């Protein structure tokens, strides 16, 4: 059974503000950046063509900034904060998994989409809001890593709970078919393992990681360009045939 030492428990109970100072992080600069980000979001609403569409995102940004500042300047346990994040992500994942076939995801195709519809067909329709599928992937990606950590280092009585939450998060992330979230999760996992390695401090290892990152980025950019060219050529061909189709219909 894995247990925490008394010293590590006291370390996790320290507020984030004190831990930031210990890590030589300027809390006032962090606060200024968060407030600047919130003000830029408010200013961007005035440039939108339909402000009613921007208000939900604006409110979400304001809530996140206020919550972040509250966590930084108050005595919030990092451990309990991590548990809360994973639990909320697991609830969203459960809702997403059980209601997948009831959402309006008609454009989602492929084996993973069929798998999501199959598993969710076992549950009744309980929709009270329809999340964007990429938003779900982005939300549960970071808690997925936290779930692994909690499952490994928690007490034996809690490992089943956090393991179940992590499995829900993994499955929901899988059926989102979000390649960007998958790539981000893989990158974070590689960095985490590298930082735990004793060879991470080697300059040669850092160079290798940088080269791998550049190669992956170039492959992704090339794939996006190739896909854009195919889409553009198909659209151009459709535009060329549009007058002929109109003539036939008339």
N, C-alpha and C positions, 0 to 999 in steps of 0.2 A: 504494500500500500504506500503510495507516494504522499508525503506530508510536507507542509511548508515549515520552515524554521521560524522561530519567533522573530528573528531579525528581518527576514523577508516579509513577514506579515506587517511589521511596523513600517517597513519601507513602502508597501503598497497602500497603507492608510494615509500617507502624507498627501496633502493637497497638491494638485497639479502646479499651482503657482510656486510652491516651495521647491518642488522637484525641477521645475523649469529654471529657477534661479541656480539650483545646484548644478544643472547641466549647462549653465552659462547662456541661457536663452533670455533675450530681452522681452519681458512680458509686456511692457508698454508698447514696444514696436509691434508685437503680435496683436495687441488690442487695436492699435491704429490701423493695421492692415485689415482686420476683420471689419472695423467700422467703415473704412474706405470701400471695401468690397460691398457692404450693404448700401452705402450711399450711391455707388455706381449702379447698383441694381435699381435703386429708386429713380435715378436719372434716366436709365435706359427705357423705363416705362413710357416716358414722354416721346421717345422716338419710335415707338411701336405703332403699327398701322391700326391695331385693334387692342386697346388697353385692357379690355375685359379678359383677353386671353393671357395677358401677362401678369394679372393680379395673383392668381394661384401660385405661380412660381415665385413672385415677389414675397408673398406671405411666407412661403417655405424658407426662403433665404433669410428673412428677418428672424423667424423662429429659430433657425439653426445658429445664427450669429448670437442671438440672446442666450440660447442654451449653451453655446461654447463659452461665452464670457462668464456665465453662471458657474460652469464647471471649473473654469480656470481660477476664479477668485473665491471659491468656497471650498470647504473641506469635504471634497468628494473622493471616495475611495476609487482608485483605478480598477481594482478587481471587481467591485460591484458595478461600476460603469460598464466594464467589459461584459459582465453577465447580463446586464440590462440590454445592451446592444444586440447580443446574440439571441436573447429571448424574443425581442421585438422582431428581429430578422426571421426567426423560426416561425413566429405567428404569421408574418406576411407570406413566408414560403408555404405554410400549410394552407392558407387561404388561396394562394396562387395555384397550388397543386390540385386542390379539390374543386376549384371553379374554372380550370383552364378551358374545358370544353364548352362552358357556358359564356365565356367572354367572346367578344367580337374579333377573334383572331383568325378571320377567314383567309387572310393572305399568308398565314404561316403554313408551310408545306414541308414535307420530308418525314423521315422516320421519327425524329424526336418530337415533332408536332403531333404525329399520330400516337406516339407513346403517351404524350401529355393528355390528349383527348381520351385515350383508353382508360388511364388511371382515374381521371376526374369524372368519367361517366358513372363511376360507382357512387358518387355523392350527389345529393340534391342541389338544386339551384339556390344559392344563398348570397347572390351578388348584391352588394350595397355600394360598390364603386369598382370601376374597371381600370386597373393600373396599366400604364404603358409597359410593354414587355421588356424594352431596353432599360427602363427605369427600375424594374424589378431586379434585373441582372446587375445594374450598377449599385443598387442598395445592398444586396446580399453578398457581394463579392468580398468586401473587407470583413464582415462578420464571419464569413466562412473560415478565414485564417484564424480569427479569434476563437472560433469553435474548436478548431484542432488543438489550440494551446490549452483551452479550458479542459478539454477531454483528456489531454495527456497529463496535466499537472494538478488537476483537482483531486479531492478526496475520492476514495473508491465508491462511497455512497452517492457521489454526484456525477461520476463519470458516465453512468448510463443516461442521465438526463441530458448532459451536454453532448454526448455522442448521438443521441436521438435528434437533438436540435441541429447538429452539424449535418447529419444525413438528410434531413428535410431541406436544409439550405443547399446542399450539394445537388440534390435532385431537382430543386426548383431552378438552380443555375444551369443545370444540364438542359432542361426542356425550354429554356429561353432561347436557345440556339444563338446566343450572343457571343460571337467570336472575339469581340473586343474584351468582354469581361473574362472570357477563358484565358486570353493572352495575358491580361493584367494579373490574373490569379497565378498563372505559371511564372510570370516575372517576379512577383512578390515571393513566391515559394523558393525560387532559385536564389534570390537575394537573401532570404532568411537563412537558408542552409549555408550559403557562402559566409555570412556574418558569424555563424556558429562555428565555422571551420577555423582551425588555427592558421591555415595558410592564407586566410583572407587578407591579412596585413601585407602579404607579398605584393610588390608593385607589378610583378609579372602576371599574377592572378587578376589584378584589376585591369590590366591591359587586355587580357584574354576576354574578360567579361565585357569590356567596352567594344571590342571587335565583334563579339557575338551579337551584342545589342545593335550595332550598326548594320550587320548583315541581315538580321531579322527585320529591321526597319526598312531596309532597301527591298527585301522580298515583299513585304506588305505593301509598300508604295507601288512597286511594279504590278502587284496583283490588282490593286485598286485602279491603276491606270488602264490595265488591260480590260477590267470589267467595265470601266467607264466608256472605253472605245467601243466595246460590243454593244452596250446600251445605246450609245450615240448613233452607231451605224444602223441599228434596228429602228431607232426613232426617225432617222433620215429616210430610210426606205419606206416607212409608214407614211411619212409626209408626202413622198413622191407618189405613192399609190392612192392618196386620198382623193385627188380630183377624178381619177378613173372610177373609184368606188362611188363617188357622188353621181357621176354620169350614168353608171349602171343602175343605181337606185332610181334616178329620175326617169 
